[in-house]
Amino acid sequence: MNKKEFKKIIKEIGFTSQGKFAEHIGVKATTFTTYKTIPSHITRVTRLALLAKRNGIDFDEIQEAMKID
């Protein structure tokens, strides 16, 4: 996933910034600034969160089910 698509998706999910999303999934806020492309494990979490949002499931439920602290 490229950064442009990532930014678009996290905004659709409801996060105001990459940093806020990073903090929510337990990653340093500055992490995404170093990536040219988003790693596959973050891509999976992002896409799951988007699917959840589109189907009326709160991101916190996904986070809890995946045991993301």
N, C-alpha and C positions, 0 to 999 in steps of 0.2 A: 504494500500500500504506500502510495506516495504521500508526502506531507500535506499537500493541498486537499486530497481526499480525506485524510485523517482529520484535518481541521474542520472540514465541512461536517463530517459525521459527529464529532464531539459537540459541535454547536447544535446539531439536530437533537442529540441526546439530551442537551440542556446544560452543558458546561460552558462557561464564559471564556475559558482559555485552556490551552494545553497543560499549563501548570496546575490548574484546578483539577483537571481530569487525572493527571499524574498523582497528585496528592490523594485523590479519592481511591485510587487503586494501589496505593502504597509504594509509589515510585517517586524519586526526587523530582521536584518541579522542573529542574534544569535538564533533565534527562533527554527530553524530546528535541531540545535545541541542538544536540550533538548528532542526531540521526539524519541521514540523507533520505533513507526510506525507513518506514516503521517496521520493527521486527515482527515476525509472524505471531509470537505469543501475545503481543499487544494488539495486533490486528484482529486476532480471534476474539479477545475480550471486547474490543471496540465494536465489531460486527454483531456479537451477541447482545451487547447493550443496545445497539440500534434496532435489532429485531425485537427485543423486549419492549422498547419504547413504542415501536409501531404497532405492537400487539397489546398495549395497555399494561405492561408489566413494569413495575418500578425497578430501576437499576439496582437499588439496594437488595432486592430479592435475588437478582442474578449474582451480585457480589457475595451474598451470604451462601448461596448454593455452591459457588465456586470456591468458597473459603478464602476470599481475598480480604486481607486485613487492611 
